[in-house]
């Protein structure tokens, strides 16, 4: 392995470092990132960090290269090996080490990989922190030293933390779990042993090729097998997890897909009278139904930008009991650590079901109905997407629309809303639309979809 500065700057994204292996990220890149990170941490007066990796085929080699780079700067590395991202977060808390790296590309295709990095305060680096780190890599101002590796086993401690303070006794339920062959598969068989009801596991072998379906549970099309299993077994709920285990997807007893913003309504209804602070965070992609319900329950809604690195940090900063975002990242701070764990989020729903006669669908009774689209991705490039969103913001200001520009632009009308933003995980422009009627939804969508395509074409897009 060797130090390299031939690194694609576009892999340094809004929330993490992520690219295609080996085109953008190889062992030399991982080794260089390790050298740069170890040097940065030492300058921050830190001598220890935690590292782990998901089950992608490329992860072990990238993990080893990263580790070598860290050790060569004099860092003491706590290596927990194969793990989910929530296991890595837990290890940082458990060992009281607030810096580290998780080798993962989350829910992205199997050909990709990357790094979620924490410099301090147990929080993933984001935005300018990541772009500044790229410049530090290019400077090659690395500290030399002789560190060491301590290999740590954290699985049982994490399982204990997941199940602590949960009351799953009561009504016997049936649940289908689908880890999608992602890293959560290394935990679910052990979790199921502790559940006092019938559990069914599909796609339960850890396989970084993800042979059965793409490991992104926020997209309904990826959950067809789970839907089928729920209906065939007459299960009460189906729970799916992404490639690195920090997100959850939900299928109700009738086979319908429950979007995360509606899952959040179930949770907030359950906890609002059990927590002191009744303010809850959600991202700009969430339905107005969530805002409506928080207000109806006497709570305070807090709409914030998309991105788990941002939303998780803001939930901690504001000392909120609960928050989340549409993609499936959820942060419980009433009885948990505040980091996003798909398994824990699923267990909290199961806890509610164990203490009610209602189904998941019935738990959503009375929620205002809005017509909405899923998140739509429009292919672009990393350079063009920035300009397209800028032009749409300018258009909205010219039209004197009511806008929130904390993350792209969310335009609020009396009878609906539109969101257009640039993806921070890929070369896409993303959008979502919602309205009180199907006709109005189509009008809003057509207005902004026409702009996206027009401006993207002007910028040389697709």
Secondary structure, DSSP 8 states (H G I E B T S, - for coil): --------GGGB-SSSEEEETTTT--HHHHHHHHHHHHHHHHHTT--EEEEEE-S-TTHHHHHHHHHHHHHTBT-EEEEEEE--HHHHHHHHHHHT---EEEE--TTS-TTEEEEEEEEETTEE--THHHHHHHHHHHHT----B--EEEE---HHHHHHHHHTT----SS--EEEEE-TTSTTHHHHHHHHHT-SSEEEEES-S--TT--SS-S-TTSGGGGHHHHHHHHHHT-SEEEEE-TTSS-EEEEETTS-EE-HHHHHHHHHHHHTTT-S--EEEEETTS-HHHHHHHHHTT-EEEEE-S-HHHHHHHHHHTT-SEEE-TTS-EEE-SSS-SSB-HHHHHHHHHHHHTT-S--HHHHTTT----EE---EEEE--TTHHHHHHHHHHHHHHHTT-EEE-SSSEEEEETTEEEEEEE-SSSSEEEEEEEESSHHHHHHHHHHHHHHHHHHHHHTT--
